[in-house]
Amino acid sequence: MQLTLWTYEGPPHIGAMRVATAMSGLHYVLHAPQGDTYADLLFTMIERRDARPPVTYTTFRAQDLGRDTAELFKQAVSAAHARFQPQAMIVGASCTAELIQDDPGGLAKALDLPIPVIPLELPAYQKKENWGASETFYRLVRALAGAPAPRPAREPGQRPLCNILGPTALGFRHRDDLIEIRRLLDTLGIAVNVVAPLGATPADLGRLREADFNVVLYPETARSAAEYLKKTFGQPFTQTIPIGVGGTRRFVEEVAGLAGIDPAPLLDGPGSRLPWYSRSVDSTYLTAKRVFVFGDATHAIGIARVAAKELGFTIVGLGTYGREFAREVRAEAALHGIEALITDDYLDVEAAIRAAAPELVLGTQMERHVAKRLGIPCAVISAPVHVQDFPARYAPQMGFEGANVLFDTLVHPLMMGLEEHLLGMFREDPEFHDGVGPSHLGGKSHGTPADGALEAAERAPADPPPTPAPVPILLDRAAAEGTRWSPEAEKELKKIPFFVRGKARTNTETFARERHLPLITLETLYDAKAHYGR
């Protein structure tokens, strides 16, 4: 067993909770020990929902393990049905309760409730949260969509009809993505039959068969269910994820092809501001910036394409924690000439970021912490995320408006980082330090008594203080490798822009080690620069 401080995904029953919380008229009875109710906070505190999830916990305690925990579960199911009167129920066990082997599905079936009860078998020690959401949605669709039957032919003049599959509770920008995609479909003249799981009821899942095709927004959640609907009812489903301008245009073309309509009216519209910026003079600042991308497969692949093809970045790292989609991520990484990173260990991701020395990190909230430690700008583009990534404002990542949001998301960290670097670089300049007044006021300080004291001190003759002997600065990593930096070299290193400083430090230390130089001086720094600049 490996102990870890952070984890990219929770256990699979958290994925089941995301589906249950997204829907109405569905209740989840979870066989779980006391303390597992922590999961409610994910929805009420992180996502800021105004109601707790529709979940009943058995909350057995240590002393209950010597008694009949199966009876405790049956009582919880009966009480939940009587209290909430749901259209359907799902039942299962958390990772701890799984060890007891009480068989929640069999126990619930024995109660013979007058509603559908769908058992979930979620192996907590082999699978993770996204798989749990996918499996739960698949089991619900399979149980409630009905028996195989041919779809009735569409009447002349009737709008094409589709289902939107994938958005869940606690999904990264799912609410806003859904608004944007519905707007695109409506502009195309396509009607939406059912959106699921988000906002759907068990009865709505029984109407899924009425659609002509399915739009899959998040394959991590909906691909299994879409494949079942295709096999059972002959409904094709979309393969393109509408992230970025290019992705959205390809999505519109694919949807129009499935619906048998002309996409030109939408494609000829105003679209996004991102292409305009990519053609502008200002965008030359971004050209070939080195970017490391990590997240769930849907967002990692989509954002990497936006960064490389629409903003001119160079992808130096691409990876995912979702092993179920490792093949797709590896294929995308190969197009960028790199090897994909497939791992759910944040320490492996941190090591890969250090080795790649990128100028921008696009990842999860974990990469945000890693990038902060490494002094690299970062933007969050994928779950897991924190409360600040569930904005109250409208901020989709999909569609043309989503491309505008991504334009800001990817560009702002670099632009603001440049500003911070310039401020830091000129902070000690005699013309720009804090004690100097604005140039349009003659350059005179007009501030506090402390400013006046500073000016008086500068005018008063004084003997210069004795210059202390230079003391080499010992850095953690450099110390471990037997390399030290002189104060002058360290000061000069700070003048290098933050987004390439890590690369310059690594190159200089490598240069010094290869030549067995115990101290990095200004001369060493310049020699290393000349060496690697050949």
SEMI-521985 format. One record per residue (C-alpha): residue in one letter; x, y, z. Coordinates in steps of 0.02 Angstrom, whole numbers. Each point is the difference from the previous one (the first is absolute). Layout:
BEGIN
code=a	xx=X	yy=Y	zz=Z .
...
***
This chain:
BEGIN
code=m	xx=0	yy=0	zz=0 .
code=q	xx=63	yy=173	zz=-44 .
code=l	xx=-41	yy=145	zz=114 .
code=t	xx=-25	yy=168	zz=-84 .
code=l	xx=-39	yy=178	zz=47 .
code=w	xx=-104	yy=40	zz=-154 .
code=t	xx=-107	yy=-105	zz=-116 .
code=y	xx=-69	yy=46	zz=-171 .
code=e	xx=-158	yy=-104	zz=19 .
code=g	xx=-103	yy=-61	zz=145 .
code=p	xx=-65	yy=-177	zz=19 .
code=p	xx=-133	yy=-59	zz=-125 .
code=h	xx=-146	yy=32	zz=118 .
code=i	xx=40	yy=187	zz=-15 .
code=g	xx=-29	yy=-18	zz=-187 .
code=a	xx=-167	yy=-83	zz=37 .
code=m	xx=-43	yy=146	zz=114 .
code=r	xx=38	yy=122	zz=-140 .
code=v	xx=-128	yy=-86	zz=-111 .
code=a	xx=-131	yy=-16	zz=137 .
code=t	xx=22	yy=182	zz=53 .
code=a	xx=-16	yy=58	zz=-180 .
code=m	xx=-168	yy=-85	zz=-23 .
code=s	xx=-173	yy=27	zz=76 .
code=g	xx=-112	yy=-137	zz=66 .
code=l	xx=147	yy=-117	zz=30 .
code=h	xx=64	yy=-51	zz=172 .
code=y	xx=162	yy=-85	zz=47 .
code=v	xx=13	yy=-112	zz=154 .
code=l	xx=183	yy=-23	zz=43 .
code=h	xx=58	yy=-134	zz=121 .
code=a	xx=139	yy=96	zz=84 .
code=p	xx=82	yy=23	zz=171 .
code=q	xx=-21	yy=151	zz=110 .
code=g	xx=105	yy=142	zz=-73 .
code=d	xx=-28	yy=-32	zz=-185 .
code=t	xx=-125	yy=142	zz=-4 .
code=y	xx=150	yy=112	zz=-35 .
code=a	xx=-45	yy=-19	zz=-184 .
code=d	xx=-148	yy=118	zz=23 .
code=l	xx=123	yy=144	zz=20 .
code=l	xx=63	yy=-26	zz=-177 .
code=f	xx=-169	yy=58	zz=-64 .
code=t	xx=-54	yy=127	zz=132 .
code=m	xx=169	yy=82	zz=32 .
code=i	xx=101	yy=-27	zz=-160 .
code=e	xx=-138	yy=8	zz=-131 .
code=r	xx=-105	yy=114	zz=111 .
code=r	xx=-163	yy=-93	zz=-25 .
code=d	xx=-148	yy=58	zz=103 .
code=a	xx=-53	yy=-176	zz=48 .
code=r	xx=91	yy=-153	zz=62 .
code=p	xx=14	yy=-153	zz=-113 .
code=p	xx=-147	yy=-123	zz=-5 .
code=v	xx=99	yy=-131	zz=94 .
code=t	xx=-46	yy=-102	zz=154 .
code=y	xx=147	yy=-75	zz=95 .
code=t	xx=-16	yy=-149	zz=115 .
code=t	xx=141	yy=76	zz=105 .
code=f	xx=38	yy=-159	zz=95 .
code=r	xx=123	yy=15	zz=143 .
code=a	xx=138	yy=-113	zz=67 .
code=q	xx=-115	yy=-83	zz=126 .
code=d	xx=-122	yy=-41	zz=-140 .
code=l	xx=126	yy=-115	zz=-84 .
code=g	xx=-36	yy=-135	zz=127 .
code=r	xx=-187	yy=10	zz=-36 .
code=d	xx=-110	yy=-14	zz=-154 .
code=t	xx=57	yy=140	zz=-117 .
code=a	xx=-106	yy=-76	zz=-138 .
code=e	xx=-158	yy=36	zz=98 .
code=l	xx=63	yy=176	zz=30 .
code=f	xx=15	yy=24	zz=-189 .
code=k	xx=-176	yy=-67	zz=-33 .
code=q	xx=-71	yy=120	zz=128 .
code=a	xx=90	yy=146	zz=-83 .
code=v	xx=-70	yy=-46	zz=-171 .
code=s	xx=-178	yy=-16	zz=66 .
code=a	xx=12	yy=164	zz=95 .
code=a	xx=71	yy=93	zz=-151 .
code=h	xx=-139	yy=-64	zz=-113 .
code=a	xx=-134	yy=50	zz=124 .
code=r	xx=73	yy=172	zz=31 .
code=f	xx=54	yy=56	zz=-174 .
code=q	xx=-120	yy=-97	zz=-114 .
code=p	xx=124	yy=-4	zz=-146 .
code=q	xx=-40	yy=-62	zz=-175 .
code=a	xx=150	yy=-118	zz=10 .
code=m	xx=141	yy=-45	zz=118 .
code=i	xx=180	yy=-54	zz=-17 .
code=v	xx=86	yy=-98	zz=138 .
code=g	xx=180	yy=-41	zz=33 .
code=a	xx=144	yy=-3	zz=123 .
code=s	xx=144	yy=117	zz=35 .
code=c	xx=179	yy=-63	zz=-1 .
code=t	xx=-3	yy=-44	zz=186 .
code=a	xx=-171	yy=-84	zz=-4 .
code=e	xx=54	yy=-100	zz=-152 .
code=l	xx=110	yy=-102	zz=117 .
code=i	xx=-152	yy=-58	zz=100 .
code=q	xx=-79	yy=-80	zz=-156 .
code=d	xx=-180	yy=31	zz=51 .
code=d	xx=-64	yy=-1	zz=-183 .
code=p	xx=-101	yy=163	zz=-5 .
code=g	xx=-82	yy=-49	zz=-166 .
code=g	xx=-66	yy=-165	zz=65 .
code=l	xx=-59	yy=76	zz=163 .
code=a	xx=-94	yy=139	zz=-90 .
code=k	xx=-79	yy=-123	zz=-121 .
code=a	xx=-66	yy=-102	zz=146 .
code=l	xx=-100	yy=151	zz=58 .
code=d	xx=-102	yy=-6	zz=-162 .
code=l	xx=-24	yy=188	zz=-12 .
code=p	xx=-127	yy=66	zz=-129 .
code=i	xx=133	yy=99	zz=-94 .
code=p	xx=155	yy=-49	zz=-101 .
code=v	xx=149	yy=-34	zz=112 .
code=i	xx=166	yy=-7	zz=-94 .
code=p	xx=146	yy=-83	zz=90 .
code=l	xx=174	yy=69	zz=-27 .
code=e	xx=157	yy=-105	zz=11 .
code=l	xx=140	yy=125	zz=12 .
code=p	xx=167	yy=-82	zz=43 .
code=a	xx=79	yy=137	zz=104 .
code=y	xx=172	yy=-77	zz=4 .
code=q	xx=15	yy=-18	zz=-189 .
code=k	xx=-96	yy=148	zz=-71 .
code=k	xx=-18	yy=187	zz=29 .
code=e	xx=-128	yy=141	zz=-3 .
code=n	xx=-23	yy=29	zz=-187 .
code=w	xx=-21	yy=-186	zz=-31 .
code=g	xx=-129	yy=-3	zz=140 .
code=a	xx=-98	yy=141	zz=-82 .
code=s	xx=7	yy=-87	zz=-169 .
code=e	xx=-53	yy=-168	zz=70 .
code=t	xx=-143	yy=77	zz=99 .
code=f	xx=-68	yy=95	zz=-149 .
code=y	xx=17	yy=-155	zz=-110 .
code=r	xx=-95	yy=-108	zz=126 .
code=l	xx=-138	yy=129	zz=13 .
code=v	xx=-18	yy=15	zz=-189 .
code=r	xx=0	yy=-188	zz=-22 .
code=a	xx=-132	yy=-24	zz=135 .
code=l	xx=-115	yy=145	zz=-46 .
code=a	xx=17	yy=32	zz=-188 .
code=g	xx=-116	yy=-144	zz=-43 .
code=a	xx=8	yy=-152	zz=-112 .
code=p	xx=77	yy=5	zz=-174 .
code=a	xx=-122	yy=72	zz=-127 .
code=p	xx=12	yy=92	zz=-167 .
code=r	xx=-16	yy=189	zz=9 .
code=p	xx=-149	yy=79	zz=-87 .
code=a	xx=43	yy=93	zz=-160 .
code=r	xx=11	yy=189	zz=13 .
code=e	xx=-148	yy=90	zz=-76 .
code=p	xx=30	yy=124	zz=-142 .
code=g	xx=45	yy=172	zz=68 .
code=q	xx=38	yy=-67	zz=173 .
code=r	xx=162	yy=64	zz=77 .
code=p	xx=139	yy=-128	zz=24 .
code=l	xx=3	yy=-63	zz=180 .
code=c	xx=152	yy=-40	zz=106 .
code=n	xx=47	yy=-44	zz=178 .
code=i	xx=144	yy=85	zz=91 .
code=l	xx=95	yy=-124	zz=107 .
code=g	xx=135	yy=22	zz=130 .
code=p	xx=-20	yy=155	zz=111 .
code=t	xx=-7	yy=-42	zz=186 .
code=a	xx=1	yy=86	zz=168 .
code=l	xx=174	yy=55	zz=55 .
code=g	xx=52	yy=4	zz=-183 .
code=f	xx=128	yy=129	zz=-55 .
code=r	xx=-102	yy=137	zz=-88 .
code=h	xx=-134	yy=-128	zz=-49 .
code=r	xx=-142	yy=121	zz=39 .
code=d	xx=69	yy=135	zz=-114 .
code=d	xx=58	yy=-120	zz=-136 .
code=l	xx=-178	yy=-66	zz=-9 .
code=i	xx=-72	yy=174	zz=-26 .
code=e	xx=124	yy=35	zz=-140 .
code=i	xx=-29	yy=-165	zz=-90 .
code=r	xx=-189	yy=16	zz=10 .
code=r	xx=17	yy=172	zz=-78 .
code=l	xx=103	yy=-70	zz=-143 .
code=l	xx=-124	yy=-141	zz=-31 .
code=d	xx=-146	yy=119	zz=2 .
code=t	xx=86	yy=112	zz=-126 .
code=l	xx=23	yy=-151	zz=-112 .
code=g	xx=-185	yy=-41	zz=16 .
code=i	xx=25	yy=-158	zz=104 .
code=a	xx=-117	yy=-33	zz=147 .
code=v	xx=62	yy=-77	zz=163 .
code=n	xx=-99	yy=-150	zz=60 .
code=v	xx=84	yy=-43	zz=166 .
code=v	xx=153	yy=65	zz=92 .
code=a	xx=71	yy=-131	zz=117 .
code=p	xx=54	yy=-24	zz=135 .
code=l	xx=-7	yy=187	zz=43 .
code=g	xx=-181	yy=51	zz=26 .
code=a	xx=-76	yy=-165	zz=-56 .
code=t	xx=-123	yy=-111	zz=92 .
code=p	xx=-10	yy=-190	zz=-10 .
code=a	xx=-154	yy=23	zz=-109 .
code=d	xx=102	yy=108	zz=-120 .
code=l	xx=122	yy=-143	zz=-25 .
code=g	xx=-147	yy=-99	zz=-67 .
code=r	xx=-15	yy=130	zz=-140 .
code=l	xx=180	yy=-12	zz=-59 .
code=r	xx=-51	yy=-118	zz=-141 .
code=e	xx=-102	yy=138	zz=-84 .
code=a	xx=153	yy=98	zz=-57 .
code=d	xx=83	yy=-15	zz=-170 .
code=f	xx=176	yy=6	zz=71 .
code=n	xx=97	yy=39	zz=158 .
code=v	xx=122	yy=141	zz=37 .
code=v	xx=138	yy=-62	zz=117 .
code=l	xx=82	yy=146	zz=89 .
code=y	xx=103	yy=-95	zz=129 .
code=p	xx=53	yy=-175	zz=-55 .
code=e	xx=65	yy=-38	zz=175 .
code=t	xx=-181	yy=-1	zz=59 .
code=a	xx=-106	yy=-37	zz=-153 .
code=r	xx=94	yy=-106	zz=-127 .
code=s	xx=-55	yy=-168	zz=73 .
code=a	xx=-182	yy=55	zz=5 .
code=a	xx=12	yy=70	zz=-178 .
code=e	xx=71	yy=-163	zz=-65 .
code=y	xx=-144	yy=-95	zz=82 .
code=l	xx=-129	yy=116	zz=-79 .
code=k	xx=83	yy=-20	zz=-169 .
code=k	xx=-2	yy=-190	zz=14 .
code=t	xx=-178	yy=-8	zz=69 .
code=f	xx=-91	yy=138	zz=-95 .
code=g	xx=116	yy=36	zz=-145 .
code=q	xx=38	yy=176	zz=58 .
code=p	xx=169	yy=67	zz=-62 .
code=f	xx=96	yy=116	zz=114 .
code=t	xx=125	yy=141	zz=-23 .
code=q	xx=186	yy=-30	zz=17 .
code=t	xx=61	yy=181	zz=-8 .
code=i	xx=18	yy=103	zz=159 .
code=p	xx=-43	yy=185	zz=-33 .
code=i	xx=151	yy=77	zz=88 .
code=g	xx=82	yy=146	zz=-91 .
code=v	xx=-49	yy=80	zz=-163 .
code=g	xx=61	yy=-145	zz=-106 .
code=g	xx=-81	yy=-130	zz=112 .
code=t	xx=-165	yy=95	zz=0 .
code=r	xx=-2	yy=16	zz=-189 .
code=r	xx=35	yy=-186	zz=-21 .
code=f	xx=-136	yy=-37	zz=129 .
code=v	xx=-126	yy=108	zz=-94 .
code=e	xx=42	yy=-89	zz=-163 .
code=e	xx=-17	yy=-171	zz=81 .
code=v	xx=-166	yy=42	zz=83 .
code=a	xx=-67	yy=75	zz=-161 .
code=g	xx=50	yy=-158	zz=-92 .
code=l	xx=-93	yy=-111	zz=125 .
code=a	xx=-153	yy=114	zz=-10 .
code=g	xx=5	yy=18	zz=-189 .
code=i	xx=5	yy=190	zz=0 .
code=d	xx=115	yy=137	zz=-66 .
code=p	xx=127	yy=66	zz=129 .
code=a	xx=48	yy=153	zz=-104 .
code=p	xx=-115	yy=128	zz=85 .
code=l	xx=83	yy=-33	zz=168 .
code=l	xx=177	yy=-21	zz=-64 .
code=d	xx=-11	yy=164	zz=-96 .
code=g	xx=-50	yy=95	zz=158 .
code=p	xx=109	yy=109	zz=112 .
code=g	xx=74	yy=-147	zz=95 .
code=s	xx=136	yy=38	zz=128 .
code=r	xx=129	yy=138	zz=27 .
code=l	xx=140	yy=-127	zz=20 .
code=p	xx=46	yy=-11	zz=-186 .
code=w	xx=8	yy=189	zz=-12 .
code=y	xx=126	yy=6	zz=143 .
code=s	xx=103	yy=-140	zz=-75 .
code=r	xx=21	yy=106	zz=-158 .
code=s	xx=39	yy=160	zz=94 .
code=v	xx=170	yy=77	zz=33 .
code=d	xx=-20	yy=-23	zz=188 .
code=s	xx=-10	yy=-189	zz=-20 .
code=t	xx=182	yy=-8	zz=-54 .
code=y	xx=42	yy=6	zz=185 .
code=l	xx=-81	yy=-171	zz=19 .
code=t	xx=76	yy=-87	zz=-150 .
code=a	xx=89	yy=-163	zz=44 .
code=k	xx=-26	yy=18	zz=188 .
code=r	xx=37	yy=-168	zz=81 .
code=v	xx=-157	yy=-73	zz=81 .
code=f	xx=-32	yy=-152	zz=111 .
code=v	xx=-179	yy=-66	zz=-2 .
code=f	xx=-74	yy=-125	zz=125 .
code=g	xx=-177	yy=-44	zz=51 .
code=d	xx=-144	yy=-113	zz=-46 .
code=a	xx=13	yy=-66	zz=-177 .
code=t	xx=-142	yy=106	zz=-73 .
code=h	xx=73	yy=165	zz=56 .
code=a	xx=184	yy=-45	zz=-16 .
code=i	xx=-20	yy=-49	zz=-183 .
code=g	xx=-114	yy=145	zz=-42 .
code=i	xx=106	yy=132	zz=87 .
code=a	xx=161	yy=-67	zz=-77 .
code=r	xx=-75	yy=22	zz=-173 .
code=v	xx=-55	yy=177	zz=40 .
code=a	xx=171	yy=44	zz=71 .
code=a	xx=97	yy=-72	zz=-147 .
code=k	xx=-112	yy=36	zz=-150 .
code=e	xx=-91	yy=158	zz=51 .
code=l	xx=126	yy=93	zz=109 .
code=g	xx=165	yy=-61	zz=-70 .
code=f	xx=66	yy=-78	zz=161 .
code=t	xx=119	yy=-147	zz=2 .
code=i	xx=-64	yy=-150	zz=99 .
code=v	xx=145	yy=-71	zz=103 .
code=g	xx=-106	yy=-109	zz=113 .
code=l	xx=-172	yy=-82	zz=-14 .
code=g	xx=-79	yy=-123	zz=119 .
code=t	xx=-152	yy=-63	zz=92 .
code=y	xx=-45	yy=-88	zz=161 .
code=g	xx=-143	yy=-92	zz=-87 .
code=r	xx=75	yy=-168	zz=-48 .
code=e	xx=-160	yy=-51	zz=-92 .
code=f	xx=44	yy=130	zz=-132 .
code=a	xx=187	yy=-27	zz=-6 .
code=r	xx=-5	yy=-57	zz=-182 .
code=e	xx=-80	yy=162	zz=-60 .
code=v	xx=122	yy=108	zz=98 .
code=r	xx=150	yy=-97	zz=-64 .
code=a	xx=-61	yy=22	zz=-178 .
code=e	xx=-19	yy=188	zz=25 .
code=a	xx=172	yy=14	zz=82 .
code=a	xx=79	yy=-89	zz=-148 .
code=l	xx=-67	yy=137	zz=-115 .
code=h	xx=99	yy=125	zz=103 .
code=g	xx=157	yy=-106	zz=-7 .
code=i	xx=1	yy=-43	zz=186 .
code=e	xx=-40	yy=-148	zz=111 .
code=a	xx=-159	yy=9	zz=103 .
code=l	xx=4	yy=-3	zz=189 .
code=i	xx=-131	yy=-121	zz=69 .
code=t	xx=0	yy=4	zz=189 .
code=d	xx=-107	yy=41	zz=150 .
code=d	xx=150	yy=41	zz=109 .
code=y	xx=22	yy=188	zz=16 .
code=l	xx=183	yy=-23	zz=45 .
code=d	xx=30	yy=-79	zz=-171 .
code=v	xx=-86	yy=149	zz=-80 .
code=e	xx=107	yy=122	zz=99 .
code=a	xx=158	yy=-91	zz=-53 .
code=a	xx=-56	yy=7	zz=-182 .
code=i	xx=-34	yy=186	zz=12 .
code=r	xx=172	yy=31	zz=74 .
code=a	xx=82	yy=-100	zz=-139 .
code=a	xx=-98	yy=87	zz=-139 .
code=a	xx=33	yy=175	zz=72 .
code=p	xx=-157	yy=75	zz=-81 .
code=e	xx=-45	yy=184	zz=-4 .
code=l	xx=-184	yy=-35	zz=38 .
code=v	xx=-90	yy=-143	zz=87 .
code=l	xx=-181	yy=-42	zz=-44 .
code=g	xx=-69	yy=-127	zz=122 .
code=t	xx=-104	yy=-36	zz=155 .
code=q	xx=5	yy=84	zz=169 .
code=m	xx=144	yy=-116	zz=44 .
code=e	xx=106	yy=67	zz=-143 .
code=r	xx=-45	yy=173	zz=60 .
code=h	xx=88	yy=-37	zz=165 .
code=v	xx=146	yy=-83	zz=-88 .
code=a	xx=22	yy=146	zz=-120 .
code=k	xx=-6	yy=123	zz=143 .
code=r	xx=144	yy=-89	zz=87 .
code=l	xx=99	yy=-2	zz=-162 .
code=g	xx=-37	yy=182	zz=-42 .
code=i	xx=-91	yy=-40	zz=-161 .
code=p	xx=-166	yy=81	zz=-52 .
code=c	xx=-147	yy=-119	zz=-2 .
code=a	xx=-182	yy=-7	zz=-53 .
code=v	xx=-127	yy=-132	zz=55 .
code=i	xx=-83	yy=-88	zz=-147 .
code=s	xx=-62	yy=-163	zz=77 .
code=a	xx=-70	yy=-82	zz=155 .
code=p	xx=45	yy=-24	zz=140 .
code=v	xx=-33	yy=182	zz=39 .
code=h	xx=-38	yy=110	zz=149 .
code=v	xx=-142	yy=120	zz=39 .
code=q	xx=79	yy=142	zz=-102 .
code=d	xx=-20	yy=-107	zz=-156 .
code=f	xx=-190	yy=-5	zz=22 .
code=p	xx=-31	yy=184	zz=-42 .
code=a	xx=-170	yy=78	zz=22 .
code=r	xx=23	yy=86	zz=-168 .
code=y	xx=-24	yy=-83	zz=-169 .
code=a	xx=166	yy=-80	zz=-47 .
code=p	xx=-15	yy=-150	zz=-118 .
code=q	xx=148	yy=-92	zz=-74 .
code=m	xx=-95	yy=-68	zz=-149 .
code=g	xx=-70	yy=85	zz=-154 .
code=f	xx=49	yy=167	zz=-75 .
code=e	xx=-27	yy=93	zz=163 .
code=g	xx=102	yy=-135	zz=86 .
code=a	xx=142	yy=40	zz=-121 .
code=n	xx=-7	yy=181	zz=60 .
code=v	xx=12	yy=-61	zz=180 .
code=l	xx=148	yy=-111	zz=-45 .
code=f	xx=81	yy=146	zz=-90 .
code=d	xx=-1	yy=94	zz=166 .
code=t	xx=44	yy=-153	zz=102 .
code=l	xx=156	yy=-42	zz=-100 .
code=v	xx=61	yy=175	zz=-41 .
code=h	xx=-25	yy=94	zz=164 .
code=p	xx=125	yy=-99	zz=107 .
code=l	xx=137	yy=38	zz=-126 .
code=m	xx=-45	yy=184	zz=-23 .
code=m	xx=-20	yy=35	zz=187 .
code=g	xx=156	yy=-99	zz=36 .
code=l	xx=98	yy=108	zz=-120 .
code=e	xx=-64	yy=156	zz=88 .
code=e	xx=52	yy=-69	zz=170 .
code=h	xx=171	yy=-44	zz=-69 .
code=l	xx=26	yy=176	zz=-68 .
code=l	xx=-52	yy=77	zz=166 .
code=g	xx=119	yy=-114	zz=92 .
code=m	xx=143	yy=30	zz=-122 .
code=f	xx=-12	yy=190	zz=15 .
code=r	xx=-42	yy=8	zz=186 .
code=e	xx=179	yy=48	zz=46 .
code=d	xx=28	yy=116	zz=-148 .
code=p	xx=44	yy=179	zz=60 .
code=e	xx=-135	yy=72	zz=-112 .
code=f	xx=-138	yy=-122	zz=40 .
code=h	xx=13	yy=-50	zz=183 .
code=d	xx=-145	yy=31	zz=120 .
code=g	xx=75	yy=160	zz=69 .
code=v	xx=-2	yy=88	zz=-168 .
code=g	xx=-154	yy=101	zz=-46 .
code=p	xx=-91	yy=-11	zz=-167 .
code=s	xx=97	yy=68	zz=-148 .
code=h	xx=-139	yy=121	zz=-47 .
code=l	xx=25	yy=86	zz=169 .
code=g	xx=183	yy=31	zz=-31 .
code=g	xx=59	yy=-159	zz=80 .
code=k	xx=-14	yy=70	zz=177 .
code=s	xx=-64	yy=-105	zz=141 .
code=h	xx=-161	yy=66	zz=73 .
code=g	xx=-39	yy=-137	zz=122 .
code=t	xx=27	yy=-30	zz=184 .
code=p	xx=125	yy=66	zz=129 .
code=a	xx=95	yy=-159	zz=-31 .
code=d	xx=27	yy=58	zz=-178 .
code=g	xx=67	yy=167	zz=62 .
code=a	xx=115	yy=-87	zz=121 .
code=l	xx=62	yy=-106	zz=-144 .
code=e	xx=39	yy=154	zz=-105 .
code=a	xx=89	yy=84	zz=148 .
code=a	xx=102	yy=-155	zz=29 .
code=e	xx=49	yy=-2	zz=-183 .
code=r	xx=57	yy=184	zz=7 .
code=a	xx=98	yy=-18	zz=163 .
code=p	xx=183	yy=-46	zz=-21 .
code=a	xx=44	yy=-163	zz=82 .
code=d	xx=136	yy=-126	zz=-5 .
code=p	xx=-49	yy=-150	zz=-103 .
code=p	xx=-35	yy=-153	zz=107 .
code=p	xx=129	yy=-136	zz=-4 .
code=t	xx=-33	yy=-126	zz=-137 .
code=p	xx=-27	yy=-173	zz=73 .
code=a	xx=94	yy=-144	zz=-74 .
code=p	xx=-104	yy=-91	zz=-130 .
code=v	xx=-86	yy=-153	zz=71 .
code=p	xx=-54	yy=-130	zz=-127 .
code=i	xx=-187	yy=-38	zz=2 .
code=l	xx=-34	yy=-184	zz=25 .
code=l	xx=-156	yy=-61	zz=-88 .
code=d	xx=-89	yy=-160	zz=50 .
code=r	xx=17	yy=-86	zz=-167 .
code=a	xx=172	yy=71	zz=-35 .
code=a	xx=61	yy=-54	zz=171 .
code=a	xx=-57	yy=-176	zz=-30 .
code=e	xx=99	yy=-2	zz=-162 .
code=g	xx=156	yy=86	zz=71 .
code=t	xx=-25	yy=165	zz=-92 .
code=r	xx=-11	yy=173	zz=80 .
code=w	xx=-54	yy=169	zz=-67 .
code=s	xx=90	yy=163	zz=39 .
code=p	xx=-111	yy=146	zz=51 .
code=e	xx=44	yy=94	zz=-160 .
code=a	xx=-47	yy=-147	zz=-110 .
code=e	xx=-162	yy=-28	zz=96 .
code=k	xx=-46	yy=184	zz=-21 .
code=e	xx=37	yy=-8	zz=-185 .
code=l	xx=-105	yy=-157	zz=-17 .
code=k	xx=-150	yy=93	zz=71 .
code=k	xx=10	yy=123	zz=-145 .
code=i	xx=-42	yy=-141	zz=-121 .
code=p	xx=-188	yy=-8	zz=-36 .
code=f	xx=-88	yy=-119	zz=118 .
code=f	xx=-65	yy=-110	zz=-139 .
code=v	xx=174	yy=-52	zz=-55 .
code=r	xx=90	yy=22	zz=167 .
code=g	xx=-20	yy=-183	zz=47 .
code=k	xx=76	yy=-55	zz=-165 .
code=a	xx=146	yy=122	zz=22 .
code=r	xx=32	yy=-62	zz=177 .
code=t	xx=-2	yy=-182	zz=-54 .
code=n	xx=115	yy=30	zz=-148 .
code=t	xx=123	yy=100	zz=104 .
code=e	xx=8	yy=-130	zz=138 .
code=t	xx=23	yy=-139	zz=-128 .
code=f	xx=139	yy=102	zz=-83 .
code=a	xx=87	yy=25	zz=169 .
code=r	xx=-13	yy=-183	zz=51 .
code=e	xx=71	yy=-61	zz=-164 .
code=r	xx=151	yy=112	zz=27 .
code=h	xx=14	yy=-39	zz=187 .
code=l	xx=-26	yy=183	zz=48 .
code=p	xx=-47	yy=10	zz=185 .
code=l	xx=-60	yy=181	zz=-11 .
code=i	xx=-109	yy=79	zz=-133 .
code=t	xx=58	yy=178	zz=-31 .
code=l	xx=-54	yy=133	zz=-123 .
code=e	xx=131	yy=-64	zz=-120 .
code=t	xx=-69	yy=-177	zz=15 .
code=l	xx=-176	yy=63	zz=-36 .
code=y	xx=56	yy=91	zz=-157 .
code=d	xx=107	yy=-146	zz=-58 .
code=a	xx=-147	yy=-119	zz=19 .
code=k	xx=-111	yy=120	zz=-97 .
code=a	xx=126	yy=7	zz=-141 .
code=h	xx=23	yy=-189	zz=3 .
code=y	xx=-186	yy=-40	zz=-15 .
code=g	xx=-30	yy=143	zz=-122 .
code=r	xx=110	yy=-75	zz=-135 .
***
